[in-house]
Structures are given as C-alpha cells and as structure tokens.
Amino acid sequence: MDKFLLLFRMDITEEAQPTPAQMEIYMQQWESWISGIAKEDRLAGGNHLSNEGTVLRRNDVVQDGPYRADKESIAGYIIIKAMNFEEAVNIAKGCPILLGEGTSVEVRKIASR
C-alpha cells in the first residue's frame, strides 16, 4: 500500500469559527470518520495545526501568520494508506470538513525514496 497526505483547508479567521454547539457536532463527525479509517488500518498519522505560523520567503521576507489564500489555510492533515490514488480520493470524499463552506481536502501521494 502507498501512503497519501490529506491536507485539510478551511477559513481559520476569527469570524469564521463555529459556535461551541456546532464544534461539538463537527468533532463527533470527525471522530466517526477518523475511527472508520483507523479500524480499517488505513490511518498512518496526522494532527490539527495551530492558527499561529510564519511564512519565510527568499530575501529574508518573513510574514507573520500561516499562509492563506482567499482566507483558507491548512488546518490539519492526516496520512492514510491506500492501494492507489483513486482509493485515497474516495476515502477523502468522506471527510466531514467538506460539509463546511470554503473548505477543501487536498490529496497528495507521498513519494517513496
């Protein structure tokens, strides 16, 4: 099996944050989805990322805050095991983050050495 990186993007600005009640529902959906992947022995790692960050660019350019495009930033990631790219995409399609506005999941194969 190959390994694939699933990058979760969402609006991490303060005004886009869910209410505590919404967050509880989202976390239940997330835990259910992740548990299903783990039960199939397809989960190889991952984590949420903090809203803090710094972007370094050439010529000593330093930008405070994580990289964002159209208010979207990487909020977390997991590494999964799948037989091929199509199977990895199918697993990613079940991600509950896709139920939100302005969210996305990027699937990337992790290159073997």
ROVEX-389096 format. One record per atom (N, C-alpha, C): residue number from 1; residue in three letters; atom name; x negated, y negated, z. Coordinates in Angstrom, 1 decimal, always signed. Example, Ala and Ser with C-alpha at 12.3 -4.5 7.8 and 13.67 -1.06 7.14 Angstrom:
<sites>
@pos->1, code->ala, site->N, px->-13.2, py->+5.7, pz->+7.8
@pos->1, code->ala, site->CA, px->-12.3, py->+4.5, pz->+7.8
@pos->1, code->ala, site->C, px->-13.2, py->+3.3, pz->+7.8
@pos->2, code->ser, site->N, px->-12.8, py->+2.2, pz->+7.1
@pos->2, code->ser, site->CA, px->-13.7, py->+1.1, pz->+7.1
@pos->2, code->ser, site->C, px->-12.9, py->+0.0, pz->+7.9
</sites>
This chain:
<sites>
@pos->1, code->met, site->N, px->-0.8, py->+1.2, pz->+0.0
@pos->1, code->met, site->CA, px->+0.0, py->+0.0, pz->+0.0
@pos->1, code->met, site->C, px->-0.9, py->-1.2, pz->+0.0
@pos->2, code->asp, site->N, px->-0.4, py->-2.3, pz->-0.6
@pos->2, code->asp, site->CA, px->-1.1, py->-3.6, pz->-0.7
@pos->2, code->asp, site->C, px->-0.5, py->-4.5, pz->+0.4
@pos->3, code->lys, site->N, px->-1.3, py->-5.5, pz->+0.7
@pos->3, code->lys, site->CA, px->-0.8, py->-6.5, pz->+1.7
@pos->3, code->lys, site->C, px->-0.4, py->-7.8, pz->+1.0
@pos->4, code->phe, site->N, px->+0.6, py->-8.4, pz->+1.5
@pos->4, code->phe, site->CA, px->+1.2, py->-9.6, pz->+0.9
@pos->4, code->phe, site->C, px->+1.4, py->-10.7, pz->+2.0
@pos->5, code->leu, site->N, px->+1.1, py->-11.9, pz->+1.7
@pos->5, code->leu, site->CA, px->+1.3, py->-13.0, pz->+2.6
@pos->5, code->leu, site->C, px->+2.6, py->-13.7, pz->+2.3
@pos->6, code->leu, site->N, px->+3.5, py->-13.9, pz->+3.3
@pos->6, code->leu, site->CA, px->+4.7, py->-14.6, pz->+3.1
@pos->6, code->leu, site->C, px->+4.5, py->-15.9, pz->+3.9
@pos->7, code->leu, site->N, px->+4.6, py->-17.0, pz->+3.1
@pos->7, code->leu, site->CA, px->+4.4, py->-18.3, pz->+3.7
@pos->7, code->leu, site->C, px->+5.8, py->-19.0, pz->+3.8
@pos->8, code->phe, site->N, px->+6.2, py->-19.4, pz->+5.0
@pos->8, code->phe, site->CA, px->+7.5, py->-20.0, pz->+5.3
@pos->8, code->phe, site->C, px->+7.4, py->-21.5, pz->+5.3
@pos->9, code->arg, site->N, px->+8.1, py->-22.2, pz->+4.4
@pos->9, code->arg, site->CA, px->+8.1, py->-23.6, pz->+4.3
@pos->9, code->arg, site->C, px->+9.4, py->-24.2, pz->+4.8
@pos->10, code->met, site->N, px->+9.4, py->-25.3, pz->+5.5
@pos->10, code->met, site->CA, px->+10.6, py->-26.0, pz->+5.9
@pos->10, code->met, site->C, px->+10.2, py->-27.4, pz->+6.3
@pos->11, code->asp, site->N, px->+11.3, py->-28.2, pz->+6.4
@pos->11, code->asp, site->CA, px->+11.1, py->-29.6, pz->+6.8
@pos->11, code->asp, site->C, px->+10.8, py->-29.6, pz->+8.3
@pos->12, code->ile, site->N, px->+9.6, py->-30.0, pz->+8.7
@pos->12, code->ile, site->CA, px->+9.2, py->-30.0, pz->+10.1
@pos->12, code->ile, site->C, px->+9.3, py->-31.3, pz->+10.8
@pos->13, code->thr, site->N, px->+9.9, py->-32.3, pz->+10.1
@pos->13, code->thr, site->CA, px->+10.0, py->-33.6, pz->+10.7
@pos->13, code->thr, site->C, px->+11.0, py->-33.6, pz->+11.8
@pos->14, code->glu, site->N, px->+10.9, py->-34.5, pz->+12.7
@pos->14, code->glu, site->CA, px->+11.7, py->-34.5, pz->+13.9
@pos->14, code->glu, site->C, px->+13.2, py->-34.5, pz->+13.7
@pos->15, code->glu, site->N, px->+13.6, py->-35.3, pz->+12.7
@pos->15, code->glu, site->CA, px->+15.0, py->-35.4, pz->+12.4
@pos->15, code->glu, site->C, px->+15.6, py->-34.1, pz->+11.8
@pos->16, code->ala, site->N, px->+14.8, py->-33.2, pz->+11.3
@pos->16, code->ala, site->CA, px->+15.3, py->-32.0, pz->+10.7
@pos->16, code->ala, site->C, px->+15.4, py->-30.8, pz->+11.6
@pos->17, code->gln, site->N, px->+15.1, py->-31.0, pz->+12.9
@pos->17, code->gln, site->CA, px->+15.1, py->-29.9, pz->+13.8
@pos->17, code->gln, site->C, px->+16.5, py->-29.5, pz->+14.2
@pos->18, code->pro, site->N, px->+16.7, py->-28.2, pz->+14.4
@pos->18, code->pro, site->CA, px->+18.1, py->-27.7, pz->+14.7
@pos->18, code->pro, site->C, px->+18.4, py->-28.0, pz->+16.2
@pos->19, code->thr, site->N, px->+19.7, py->-27.9, pz->+16.5
@pos->19, code->thr, site->CA, px->+20.1, py->-28.1, pz->+17.9
@pos->19, code->thr, site->C, px->+19.7, py->-26.8, pz->+18.6
@pos->20, code->pro, site->N, px->+19.7, py->-26.8, pz->+20.0
@pos->20, code->pro, site->CA, px->+19.3, py->-25.6, pz->+20.7
@pos->20, code->pro, site->C, px->+20.3, py->-24.4, pz->+20.4
@pos->21, code->ala, site->N, px->+21.6, py->-24.7, pz->+20.2
@pos->21, code->ala, site->CA, px->+22.5, py->-23.6, pz->+19.8
@pos->21, code->ala, site->C, px->+22.2, py->-23.1, pz->+18.4
@pos->22, code->gln, site->N, px->+21.9, py->-23.9, pz->+17.5
@pos->22, code->gln, site->CA, px->+21.5, py->-23.5, pz->+16.1
@pos->22, code->gln, site->C, px->+20.2, py->-22.6, pz->+16.2
@pos->23, code->met, site->N, px->+19.3, py->-23.1, pz->+17.0
@pos->23, code->met, site->CA, px->+18.0, py->-22.4, pz->+17.1
@pos->23, code->met, site->C, px->+18.1, py->-21.0, pz->+17.7
@pos->24, code->glu, site->N, px->+19.1, py->-20.9, pz->+18.6
@pos->24, code->glu, site->CA, px->+19.3, py->-19.5, pz->+19.2
@pos->24, code->glu, site->C, px->+19.8, py->-18.6, pz->+18.1
@pos->25, code->ile, site->N, px->+20.7, py->-19.1, pz->+17.3
@pos->25, code->ile, site->CA, px->+21.3, py->-18.2, pz->+16.2
@pos->25, code->ile, site->C, px->+20.1, py->-17.9, pz->+15.2
@pos->26, code->tyr, site->N, px->+19.4, py->-18.9, pz->+14.8
@pos->26, code->tyr, site->CA, px->+18.3, py->-18.7, pz->+13.9
@pos->26, code->tyr, site->C, px->+17.3, py->-17.7, pz->+14.4
@pos->27, code->met, site->N, px->+17.0, py->-17.8, pz->+15.7
@pos->27, code->met, site->CA, px->+16.0, py->-16.8, pz->+16.3
@pos->27, code->met, site->C, px->+16.5, py->-15.4, pz->+16.3
@pos->28, code->gln, site->N, px->+17.8, py->-15.3, pz->+16.5
@pos->28, code->gln, site->CA, px->+18.4, py->-13.9, pz->+16.5
@pos->28, code->gln, site->C, px->+18.3, py->-13.3, pz->+15.1
@pos->29, code->gln, site->N, px->+18.6, py->-14.1, pz->+14.1
@pos->29, code->gln, site->CA, px->+18.5, py->-13.7, pz->+12.7
@pos->29, code->gln, site->C, px->+17.1, py->-13.3, pz->+12.4
@pos->30, code->trp, site->N, px->+16.1, py->-14.2, pz->+12.8
@pos->30, code->trp, site->CA, px->+14.7, py->-14.0, pz->+12.6
@pos->30, code->trp, site->C, px->+14.2, py->-12.7, pz->+13.2
@pos->31, code->glu, site->N, px->+14.6, py->-12.5, pz->+14.5
@pos->31, code->glu, site->CA, px->+14.2, py->-11.3, pz->+15.2
@pos->31, code->glu, site->C, px->+14.7, py->-10.0, pz->+14.5
@pos->32, code->ser, site->N, px->+16.0, py->-10.1, pz->+14.1
@pos->32, code->ser, site->CA, px->+16.6, py->-8.9, pz->+13.4
@pos->32, code->ser, site->C, px->+15.8, py->-8.6, pz->+12.1
@pos->33, code->trp, site->N, px->+15.5, py->-9.6, pz->+11.3
@pos->33, code->trp, site->CA, px->+14.8, py->-9.4, pz->+10.1
@pos->33, code->trp, site->C, px->+13.4, py->-8.8, pz->+10.3
@pos->34, code->ile, site->N, px->+12.6, py->-9.5, pz->+11.3
@pos->34, code->ile, site->CA, px->+11.3, py->-9.0, pz->+11.6
@pos->34, code->ile, site->C, px->+11.3, py->-7.6, pz->+12.1
@pos->35, code->ser, site->N, px->+12.2, py->-7.3, pz->+13.0
@pos->35, code->ser, site->CA, px->+12.3, py->-6.0, pz->+13.6
@pos->35, code->ser, site->C, px->+12.5, py->-4.9, pz->+12.5
@pos->36, code->gly, site->N, px->+13.3, py->-5.2, pz->+11.5
@pos->36, code->gly, site->CA, px->+13.6, py->-4.3, pz->+10.4
@pos->36, code->gly, site->C, px->+12.3, py->-4.0, pz->+9.7
@pos->37, code->ile, site->N, px->+11.5, py->-5.0, pz->+9.4
@pos->37, code->ile, site->CA, px->+10.2, py->-4.8, pz->+8.7
@pos->37, code->ile, site->C, px->+9.3, py->-4.0, pz->+9.6
@pos->38, code->ala, site->N, px->+9.2, py->-4.3, pz->+10.9
@pos->38, code->ala, site->CA, px->+8.3, py->-3.6, pz->+11.8
@pos->38, code->ala, site->C, px->+8.7, py->-2.1, pz->+11.9
@pos->39, code->lys, site->N, px->+10.0, py->-1.8, pz->+12.0
@pos->39, code->lys, site->CA, px->+10.5, py->-0.4, pz->+12.1
@pos->39, code->lys, site->C, px->+10.1, py->+0.4, pz->+10.9
@pos->40, code->glu, site->N, px->+9.9, py->-0.3, pz->+9.7
@pos->40, code->glu, site->CA, px->+9.5, py->+0.5, pz->+8.5
@pos->40, code->glu, site->C, px->+8.0, py->+0.5, pz->+8.4
@pos->41, code->asp, site->N, px->+7.3, py->+0.0, pz->+9.4
@pos->41, code->asp, site->CA, px->+5.8, py->+0.0, pz->+9.5
@pos->41, code->asp, site->C, px->+5.3, py->-0.9, pz->+8.3
@pos->42, code->arg, site->N, px->+6.0, py->-2.0, pz->+8.0
@pos->42, code->arg, site->CA, px->+5.6, py->-2.9, pz->+6.9
@pos->42, code->arg, site->C, px->+5.0, py->-4.2, pz->+7.4
@pos->43, code->leu, site->N, px->+5.1, py->-4.4, pz->+8.7
@pos->43, code->leu, site->CA, px->+4.6, py->-5.7, pz->+9.3
@pos->43, code->leu, site->C, px->+3.1, py->-5.5, pz->+9.7
@pos->44, code->ala, site->N, px->+2.2, py->-6.4, pz->+9.2
@pos->44, code->ala, site->CA, px->+0.8, py->-6.3, pz->+9.4
@pos->44, code->ala, site->C, px->+0.3, py->-7.5, pz->+10.2
@pos->45, code->gly, site->N, px->+1.1, py->-8.5, pz->+10.6
@pos->45, code->gly, site->CA, px->+0.7, py->-9.6, pz->+11.4
@pos->45, code->gly, site->C, px->+1.5, py->-10.8, pz->+11.0
@pos->46, code->gly, site->N, px->+1.2, py->-11.9, pz->+11.7
@pos->46, code->gly, site->CA, px->+1.8, py->-13.2, pz->+11.4
@pos->46, code->gly, site->C, px->+2.0, py->-14.0, pz->+12.6
@pos->47, code->asn, site->N, px->+2.5, py->-15.3, pz->+12.4
@pos->47, code->asn, site->CA, px->+2.8, py->-16.2, pz->+13.5
@pos->47, code->asn, site->C, px->+3.4, py->-17.4, pz->+13.1
@pos->48, code->his, site->N, px->+4.0, py->-18.2, pz->+14.0
@pos->48, code->his, site->CA, px->+4.5, py->-19.5, pz->+13.7
@pos->48, code->his, site->C, px->+3.3, py->-20.5, pz->+13.8
@pos->49, code->leu, site->N, px->+3.4, py->-21.6, pz->+13.2
@pos->49, code->leu, site->CA, px->+2.4, py->-22.6, pz->+13.3
@pos->49, code->leu, site->C, px->+2.9, py->-23.8, pz->+14.0
@pos->50, code->ser, site->N, px->+2.0, py->-24.5, pz->+14.7
@pos->50, code->ser, site->CA, px->+2.4, py->-25.8, pz->+15.4
@pos->50, code->ser, site->C, px->+2.7, py->-26.9, pz->+14.4
@pos->51, code->asn, site->N, px->+3.4, py->-27.9, pz->+14.8
@pos->51, code->asn, site->CA, px->+3.6, py->-29.1, pz->+13.9
@pos->51, code->asn, site->C, px->+2.4, py->-30.0, pz->+13.8
@pos->52, code->glu, site->N, px->+1.4, py->-29.7, pz->+14.6
@pos->52, code->glu, site->CA, px->+0.2, py->-30.5, pz->+14.5
@pos->52, code->glu, site->C, px->-0.8, py->-30.0, pz->+13.5
@pos->53, code->gly, site->N, px->-1.6, py->-30.8, pz->+12.9
@pos->53, code->gly, site->CA, px->-2.6, py->-30.4, pz->+12.0
@pos->53, code->gly, site->C, px->-3.4, py->-31.5, pz->+11.4
@pos->54, code->thr, site->N, px->-4.4, py->-31.2, pz->+10.7
@pos->54, code->thr, site->CA, px->-5.2, py->-32.2, pz->+10.0
@pos->54, code->thr, site->C, px->-5.6, py->-31.6, pz->+8.6
@pos->55, code->val, site->N, px->-5.6, py->-32.5, pz->+7.6
@pos->55, code->val, site->CA, px->-6.0, py->-32.1, pz->+6.3
@pos->55, code->val, site->C, px->-7.3, py->-32.8, pz->+6.0
@pos->56, code->leu, site->N, px->-8.3, py->-32.0, pz->+5.6
@pos->56, code->leu, site->CA, px->-9.6, py->-32.5, pz->+5.2
@pos->56, code->leu, site->C, px->-9.7, py->-32.5, pz->+3.7
@pos->57, code->arg, site->N, px->-10.2, py->-33.6, pz->+3.1
@pos->57, code->arg, site->CA, px->-10.4, py->-33.7, pz->+1.7
@pos->57, code->arg, site->C, px->-11.8, py->-34.1, pz->+1.4
@pos->58, code->arg, site->N, px->-12.2, py->-34.1, pz->+0.1
@pos->58, code->arg, site->CA, px->-13.6, py->-34.5, pz->-0.2
@pos->58, code->arg, site->C, px->-13.8, py->-35.9, pz->+0.1
@pos->59, code->asn, site->N, px->-15.0, py->-36.3, pz->+0.2
@pos->59, code->asn, site->CA, px->-15.5, py->-37.7, pz->+0.5
@pos->59, code->asn, site->C, px->-15.0, py->-38.1, pz->+1.9
@pos->60, code->asp, site->N, px->-15.0, py->-37.2, pz->+2.9
@pos->60, code->asp, site->CA, px->-14.7, py->-37.5, pz->+4.3
@pos->60, code->asp, site->C, px->-13.3, py->-38.1, pz->+4.5
@pos->61, code->val, site->N, px->-12.4, py->-37.7, pz->+3.6
@pos->61, code->val, site->CA, px->-11.0, py->-38.2, pz->+3.8
@pos->61, code->val, site->C, px->-10.3, py->-37.2, pz->+4.8
@pos->62, code->val, site->N, px->-9.8, py->-37.8, pz->+5.9
@pos->62, code->val, site->CA, px->-9.1, py->-37.0, pz->+6.9
@pos->62, code->val, site->C, px->-7.7, py->-37.5, pz->+7.0
@pos->63, code->gln, site->N, px->-6.7, py->-36.6, pz->+6.9
@pos->63, code->gln, site->CA, px->-5.3, py->-37.0, pz->+7.0
@pos->63, code->gln, site->C, px->-4.7, py->-36.3, pz->+8.3
@pos->64, code->asp, site->N, px->-4.2, py->-37.1, pz->+9.2
@pos->64, code->asp, site->CA, px->-3.6, py->-36.5, pz->+10.4
@pos->64, code->asp, site->C, px->-2.3, py->-35.9, pz->+10.0
@pos->65, code->gly, site->N, px->-2.0, py->-34.8, pz->+10.6
@pos->65, code->gly, site->CA, px->-0.7, py->-34.1, pz->+10.4
@pos->65, code->gly, site->C, px->-0.9, py->-33.0, pz->+9.4
@pos->66, code->pro, site->N, px->+0.0, py->-32.0, pz->+9.4
@pos->66, code->pro, site->CA, px->-0.1, py->-30.9, pz->+8.4
@pos->66, code->pro, site->C, px->+0.2, py->-31.5, pz->+7.0
@pos->67, code->tyr, site->N, px->-0.3, py->-30.7, pz->+6.0
@pos->67, code->tyr, site->CA, px->+0.0, py->-31.1, pz->+4.6
@pos->67, code->tyr, site->C, px->+1.5, py->-30.9, pz->+4.4
@pos->68, code->arg, site->N, px->+2.2, py->-31.9, pz->+3.8
@pos->68, code->arg, site->CA, px->+3.6, py->-31.9, pz->+3.5
@pos->68, code->arg, site->C, px->+3.8, py->-32.3, pz->+2.1
@pos->69, code->ala, site->N, px->+4.7, py->-31.7, pz->+1.4
@pos->69, code->ala, site->CA, px->+5.2, py->-32.1, pz->+0.1
@pos->69, code->ala, site->C, px->+6.7, py->-32.2, pz->+0.2
@pos->70, code->asp, site->N, px->+7.3, py->-33.3, pz->-0.1
@pos->70, code->asp, site->CA, px->+8.7, py->-33.5, pz->+0.0
@pos->70, code->asp, site->C, px->+9.2, py->-33.1, pz->+1.3
@pos->71, code->lys, site->N, px->+8.5, py->-33.4, pz->+2.4
@pos->71, code->lys, site->CA, px->+8.9, py->-33.2, pz->+3.8
@pos->71, code->lys, site->C, px->+8.7, py->-31.7, pz->+4.1
@pos->72, code->glu, site->N, px->+8.4, py->-30.8, pz->+3.2
@pos->72, code->glu, site->CA, px->+8.2, py->-29.4, pz->+3.5
@pos->72, code->glu, site->C, px->+6.7, py->-29.2, pz->+3.9
@pos->73, code->ser, site->N, px->+6.6, py->-28.3, pz->+4.9
@pos->73, code->ser, site->CA, px->+5.3, py->-27.9, pz->+5.4
@pos->73, code->ser, site->C, px->+5.3, py->-26.4, pz->+5.8
@pos->74, code->ile, site->N, px->+4.2, py->-25.8, pz->+5.8
@pos->74, code->ile, site->CA, px->+4.2, py->-24.4, pz->+6.2
@pos->74, code->ile, site->C, px->+4.5, py->-24.3, pz->+7.7
@pos->75, code->ala, site->N, px->+5.5, py->-23.6, pz->+8.0
@pos->75, code->ala, site->CA, px->+5.9, py->-23.5, pz->+9.4
@pos->75, code->ala, site->C, px->+5.4, py->-22.2, pz->+10.0
@pos->76, code->gly, site->N, px->+5.1, py->-21.2, pz->+9.2
@pos->76, code->gly, site->CA, px->+4.6, py->-19.9, pz->+9.7
@pos->76, code->gly, site->C, px->+4.3, py->-19.0, pz->+8.6
@pos->77, code->tyr, site->N, px->+3.9, py->-17.8, pz->+8.9
@pos->77, code->tyr, site->CA, px->+3.6, py->-16.8, pz->+7.9
@pos->77, code->tyr, site->C, px->+3.7, py->-15.4, pz->+8.6
@pos->78, code->ile, site->N, px->+3.8, py->-14.4, pz->+7.7
@pos->78, code->ile, site->CA, px->+3.6, py->-13.0, pz->+8.1
@pos->78, code->ile, site->C, px->+2.9, py->-12.3, pz->+7.0
@pos->79, code->ile, site->N, px->+2.3, py->-11.2, pz->+7.4
@pos->79, code->ile, site->CA, px->+1.6, py->-10.4, pz->+6.4
@pos->79, code->ile, site->C, px->+2.4, py->-9.1, pz->+6.4
@pos->80, code->ile, site->N, px->+2.8, py->-8.6, pz->+5.2
@pos->80, code->ile, site->CA, px->+3.5, py->-7.4, pz->+5.1
@pos->80, code->ile, site->C, px->+2.8, py->-6.4, pz->+4.2
@pos->81, code->lys, site->N, px->+3.2, py->-5.2, pz->+4.3
@pos->81, code->lys, site->CA, px->+2.7, py->-4.1, pz->+3.4
@pos->81, code->lys, site->C, px->+3.8, py->-3.7, pz->+2.5
@pos->82, code->ala, site->N, px->+3.5, py->-3.6, pz->+1.2
@pos->82, code->ala, site->CA, px->+4.4, py->-3.2, pz->+0.2
@pos->82, code->ala, site->C, px->+3.7, py->-2.5, pz->-0.9
@pos->83, code->met, site->N, px->+4.5, py->-1.7, pz->-1.6
@pos->83, code->met, site->CA, px->+3.9, py->-0.9, pz->-2.7
@pos->83, code->met, site->C, px->+3.5, py->-1.7, pz->-3.9
@pos->84, code->asn, site->N, px->+4.2, py->-2.9, pz->-4.1
@pos->84, code->asn, site->CA, px->+3.9, py->-3.7, pz->-5.2
@pos->84, code->asn, site->C, px->+4.5, py->-5.1, pz->-5.0
@pos->85, code->phe, site->N, px->+4.2, py->-6.0, pz->-5.9
@pos->85, code->phe, site->CA, px->+4.7, py->-7.4, pz->-5.8
@pos->85, code->phe, site->C, px->+6.2, py->-7.4, pz->-5.7
@pos->86, code->glu, site->N, px->+6.9, py->-6.7, pz->-6.6
@pos->86, code->glu, site->CA, px->+8.3, py->-6.7, pz->-6.6
@pos->86, code->glu, site->C, px->+8.9, py->-6.3, pz->-5.3
@pos->87, code->glu, site->N, px->+8.4, py->-5.3, pz->-4.7
@pos->87, code->glu, site->CA, px->+8.9, py->-4.8, pz->-3.4
@pos->87, code->glu, site->C, px->+8.6, py->-5.9, pz->-2.3
@pos->88, code->ala, site->N, px->+7.5, py->-6.6, pz->-2.4
@pos->88, code->ala, site->CA, px->+7.2, py->-7.7, pz->-1.4
@pos->88, code->ala, site->C, px->+8.2, py->-8.8, pz->-1.6
@pos->89, code->val, site->N, px->+8.6, py->-9.1, pz->-2.8
@pos->89, code->val, site->CA, px->+9.6, py->-10.2, pz->-3.1
@pos->89, code->val, site->C, px->+10.9, py->-9.8, pz->-2.6
@pos->90, code->asn, site->N, px->+11.3, py->-8.5, pz->-2.7
@pos->90, code->asn, site->CA, px->+12.6, py->-8.0, pz->-2.2
@pos->90, code->asn, site->C, px->+12.6, py->-8.1, pz->-0.7
@pos->91, code->ile, site->N, px->+11.5, py->-7.8, pz->+0.0
@pos->91, code->ile, site->CA, px->+11.5, py->-8.0, pz->+1.4
@pos->91, code->ile, site->C, px->+11.7, py->-9.4, pz->+1.8
@pos->92, code->ala, site->N, px->+11.0, py->-10.3, pz->+1.1
@pos->92, code->ala, site->CA, px->+11.0, py->-11.8, pz->+1.4
@pos->92, code->ala, site->C, px->+12.4, py->-12.3, pz->+1.1
@pos->93, code->lys, site->N, px->+13.2, py->-11.8, pz->+0.2
@pos->93, code->lys, site->CA, px->+14.5, py->-12.3, pz->-0.1
@pos->93, code->lys, site->C, px->+15.5, py->-12.1, pz->+1.1
@pos->94, code->gly, site->N, px->+15.2, py->-11.2, pz->+2.0
@pos->94, code->gly, site->CA, px->+16.0, py->-11.1, pz->+3.2
@pos->94, code->gly, site->C, px->+15.7, py->-12.0, pz->+4.3
@pos->95, code->cys, site->N, px->+14.7, py->-12.9, pz->+4.1
@pos->95, code->cys, site->CA, px->+14.3, py->-13.8, pz->+5.2
@pos->95, code->cys, site->C, px->+15.4, py->-14.8, pz->+5.5
@pos->96, code->pro, site->N, px->+15.8, py->-14.9, pz->+6.8
@pos->96, code->pro, site->CA, px->+16.8, py->-15.8, pz->+7.1
@pos->96, code->pro, site->C, px->+16.5, py->-17.3, pz->+7.0
@pos->97, code->ile, site->N, px->+15.2, py->-17.6, pz->+6.9
@pos->97, code->ile, site->CA, px->+14.8, py->-19.0, pz->+6.6
@pos->97, code->ile, site->C, px->+15.4, py->-19.6, pz->+5.3
@pos->98, code->leu, site->N, px->+15.7, py->-18.7, pz->+4.4
@pos->98, code->leu, site->CA, px->+16.3, py->-19.1, pz->+3.1
@pos->98, code->leu, site->C, px->+17.7, py->-19.5, pz->+3.2
@pos->99, code->leu, site->N, px->+18.3, py->-19.4, pz->+4.4
@pos->99, code->leu, site->CA, px->+19.7, py->-19.8, pz->+4.6
@pos->99, code->leu, site->C, px->+19.7, py->-21.3, pz->+4.9
@pos->100, code->gly, site->N, px->+18.6, py->-21.9, pz->+5.2
@pos->100, code->gly, site->CA, px->+18.5, py->-23.4, pz->+5.5
@pos->100, code->gly, site->C, px->+18.3, py->-24.2, pz->+4.3
@pos->101, code->glu, site->N, px->+18.6, py->-25.5, pz->+4.5
@pos->101, code->glu, site->CA, px->+18.3, py->-26.5, pz->+3.4
@pos->101, code->glu, site->C, px->+16.9, py->-26.8, pz->+3.3
@pos->102, code->gly, site->N, px->+16.3, py->-27.0, pz->+2.1
@pos->102, code->gly, site->CA, px->+15.0, py->-27.4, pz->+1.9
@pos->102, code->gly, site->C, px->+13.9, py->-26.4, pz->+2.4
@pos->103, code->thr, site->N, px->+14.2, py->-25.2, pz->+2.4
@pos->103, code->thr, site->CA, px->+13.3, py->-24.1, pz->+2.8
@pos->103, code->thr, site->C, px->+12.8, py->-23.3, pz->+1.6
@pos->104, code->ser, site->N, px->+11.7, py->-22.6, pz->+1.8
@pos->104, code->ser, site->CA, px->+11.3, py->-21.7, pz->+0.8
@pos->104, code->ser, site->C, px->+10.3, py->-20.6, pz->+1.4
@pos->105, code->val, site->N, px->+10.2, py->-19.5, pz->+0.7
@pos->105, code->val, site->CA, px->+9.3, py->-18.5, pz->+1.1
@pos->105, code->val, site->C, px->+8.4, py->-18.2, pz->-0.1
@pos->106, code->glu, site->N, px->+7.1, py->-18.3, pz->+0.1
@pos->106, code->glu, site->CA, px->+6.1, py->-18.1, pz->-1.0
@pos->106, code->glu, site->C, px->+5.5, py->-16.7, pz->-0.7
@pos->107, code->val, site->N, px->+5.4, py->-15.9, pz->-1.7
@pos->107, code->val, site->CA, px->+4.9, py->-14.5, pz->-1.6
@pos->107, code->val, site->C, px->+3.6, py->-14.5, pz->-2.4
@pos->108, code->arg, site->N, px->+2.5, py->-14.1, pz->-1.7
@pos->108, code->arg, site->CA, px->+1.2, py->-14.0, pz->-2.4
@pos->108, code->arg, site->C, px->+0.5, py->-12.7, pz->-2.0
@pos->109, code->lys, site->N, px->+0.0, py->-12.0, pz->-3.0
@pos->109, code->lys, site->CA, px->-0.7, py->-10.8, pz->-2.8
@pos->109, code->lys, site->C, px->-2.1, py->-11.2, pz->-2.2
@pos->110, code->ile, site->N, px->-2.5, py->-10.4, pz->-1.2
@pos->110, code->ile, site->CA, px->-3.8, py->-10.6, pz->-0.5
@pos->110, code->ile, site->C, px->-4.8, py->-9.8, pz->-1.4
@pos->111, code->ala, site->N, px->-5.7, py->-10.5, pz->-2.0
@pos->111, code->ala, site->CA, px->-6.7, py->-9.8, pz->-2.8
@pos->111, code->ala, site->C, px->-7.6, py->-8.9, pz->-2.0
@pos->112, code->ser, site->N, px->-7.8, py->-7.7, pz->-2.5
@pos->112, code->ser, site->CA, px->-8.8, py->-6.8, pz->-1.9
@pos->112, code->ser, site->C, px->-10.2, py->-7.2, pz->-2.4
@pos->113, code->arg, site->N, px->-11.2, py->-6.9, pz->-1.5
@pos->113, code->arg, site->CA, px->-12.5, py->-7.2, pz->-1.9
@pos->113, code->arg, site->C, px->-13.1, py->-6.3, pz->-2.9
</sites>
